[in-house]
Amino acid sequence: MTTLTAGDPAPDFTLTDQDGAEVRLADLSGERVVLYFYPAALTPGCTTQACDFRDSLSSLAAAGITVIGVSRDEPAKLRAFRERDGLTFTLLSDPDHVVHEEYGAWGEKMNYGKVIEGVIRSTFVISPEGKIEHALYNVKATGHVTRLRKLLGLD
């Protein structure tokens, strides 16, 4: 399994967003990006995490940070997630988990005491130069955004 660390180049990708448009990481060059991987739209933990990002979005944007969420969900489900919960940031679809794997956000994990293969809830802070600033693996949905804000010096 790939794991990224501070200083590594962020793997470039092109994925489809909730509206069917293609989004390339390279097109965000010059911006600081928080890229987070979550298991599934419209589920309780992922909703908590997404709403925490939504509620912190104005202060993150004021600090020059763009937030993007990535899951295996199809664009239509991502659109429903955005609409239901008033999410105002981009959600990307990676149904074959290729980008998940490039970032180390896919692999073996424990689920109710059983080892399974799936999404490893992870967050990456990418510098304007396209380098990994922070790679956070196995994060918890609840309280993660607060911890991330502290790590970034925003609290």
Legacy VTK file of the C-alpha trace (Angstrom):
# vtk DataFile Version 3.0
C-alpha trace
ASCII
DATASET POLYDATA
POINTS 155 float
0.000 0.000 0.000
1.233 3.468 -0.895
1.501 6.027 1.871
2.353 9.637 1.297
4.355 11.849 3.627
5.137 15.547 3.856
7.212 16.694 0.894
5.981 14.027 -1.531
4.450 15.266 -4.776
0.663 14.984 -4.653
-0.448 12.482 -7.314
-2.274 14.307 -10.089
-5.684 13.057 -11.133
-8.728 13.829 -13.224
-12.059 12.834 -11.677
-15.711 13.651 -12.303
-17.506 15.939 -9.870
-21.090 15.882 -8.612
-22.261 17.749 -11.723
-20.460 15.551 -14.258
-17.596 18.004 -14.879
-13.983 16.853 -14.924
-11.714 18.208 -12.199
-7.910 17.973 -12.424
-5.707 18.527 -9.417
-3.173 20.209 -11.716
-5.798 22.868 -12.501
-5.682 23.865 -8.819
-1.950 24.609 -8.967
-1.239 27.716 -6.926
-4.007 26.877 -4.432
-3.710 25.133 -1.095
-6.037 22.120 -1.157
-7.523 19.914 1.537
-8.321 16.633 -0.204
-10.256 14.194 1.941
-11.326 10.624 1.221
-14.468 9.252 2.852
-16.268 5.887 2.557
-19.776 6.772 1.329
-22.061 9.743 0.742
-25.317 9.974 2.676
-24.075 7.851 5.595
-24.013 9.137 9.190
-20.236 9.414 9.755
-19.516 10.833 6.322
-22.371 13.322 6.727
-20.927 14.476 10.062
-17.499 14.976 8.498
-18.848 16.739 5.394
-21.035 19.066 7.470
-18.034 19.914 9.660
-16.114 20.891 6.519
-19.157 22.858 5.298
-19.401 24.722 8.596
-15.666 25.595 8.512
-15.568 26.416 4.815
-15.626 30.205 5.114
-12.644 30.296 7.479
-10.772 27.699 5.399
-11.454 29.721 2.238
-10.330 32.906 4.013
-7.036 31.104 4.702
-6.761 30.312 0.965
-7.752 26.645 1.279
-9.948 24.770 -1.213
-11.756 21.702 0.165
-12.484 18.665 -2.019
-14.068 15.386 -0.937
-13.497 12.081 -2.769
-15.500 8.860 -2.537
-16.392 5.880 -4.699
-19.945 7.194 -5.151
-21.316 8.016 -8.588
-21.871 11.721 -9.438
-25.668 11.493 -9.018
-25.293 10.273 -5.432
-22.710 12.992 -4.751
-25.135 15.589 -6.113
-27.887 14.274 -3.813
-25.454 14.441 -0.870
-24.556 18.048 -1.682
-28.178 19.059 -2.056
-29.454 17.252 1.036
-26.795 18.668 3.341
-26.138 22.054 1.734
-22.524 21.192 0.936
-20.830 23.968 -1.004
-17.538 22.328 -1.887
-16.623 19.928 -4.686
-17.240 16.197 -4.330
-15.400 13.853 -6.699
-16.250 10.356 -7.879
-13.532 7.668 -7.914
-15.623 4.506 -8.466
-12.660 2.268 -9.287
-10.689 3.634 -6.273
-7.644 4.350 -8.470
-6.982 7.757 -6.885
-7.755 6.332 -3.440
-4.944 3.825 -4.022
-2.504 6.486 -5.287
-2.997 8.384 -2.036
-2.960 5.303 0.196
-6.623 5.793 1.099
-7.590 2.260 0.052
-6.520 -0.939 1.730
-7.060 -3.335 4.592
-8.834 -2.027 7.655
-10.765 -3.318 10.627
-14.547 -3.112 10.435
-16.471 -4.457 13.419
-13.545 -6.728 14.315
-13.161 -8.122 10.792
-10.385 -7.276 8.317
-11.843 -5.920 5.080
-10.541 -4.002 2.096
-12.003 -0.554 1.618
-11.688 3.180 2.005
-9.294 4.375 4.694
-10.706 7.710 5.844
-7.800 10.061 5.074
-7.072 13.759 4.596
-4.248 15.440 2.716
-3.167 19.056 2.748
-1.563 19.913 -0.590
0.616 23.003 -0.988
0.177 25.532 -3.808
3.270 23.894 -5.356
1.559 20.484 -5.450
3.447 18.900 -2.536
1.947 17.018 0.385
2.073 19.208 3.509
0.196 16.789 5.768
-0.965 13.202 5.204
-3.466 12.059 7.823
-4.578 8.415 7.679
-7.282 6.589 9.643
-8.909 9.817 10.800
-12.203 9.794 12.681
-15.229 11.485 11.148
-16.188 13.270 14.354
-13.873 16.062 15.447
-11.497 15.667 12.499
-12.065 19.123 11.023
-11.431 20.750 14.409
-8.132 18.863 14.724
-7.223 19.767 11.132
-7.929 23.462 11.780
-5.594 23.355 14.801
-2.898 21.610 12.755
-3.191 24.367 10.132
-3.041 27.090 12.777
-6.582 28.300 12.116
-7.832 28.008 15.705
LINES 1 156
155 0 1 2 3 4 5 6 7 8 9 10 11 12 13 14 15 16 17 18 19 20 21 22 23 24 25 26 27 28 29 30 31 32 33 34 35 36 37 38 39 40 41 42 43 44 45 46 47 48 49 50 51 52 53 54 55 56 57 58 59 60 61 62 63 64 65 66 67 68 69 70 71 72 73 74 75 76 77 78 79 80 81 82 83 84 85 86 87 88 89 90 91 92 93 94 95 96 97 98 99 100 101 102 103 104 105 106 107 108 109 110 111 112 113 114 115 116 117 118 119 120 121 122 123 124 125 126 127 128 129 130 131 132 133 134 135 136 137 138 139 140 141 142 143 144 145 146 147 148 149 150 151 152 153 154
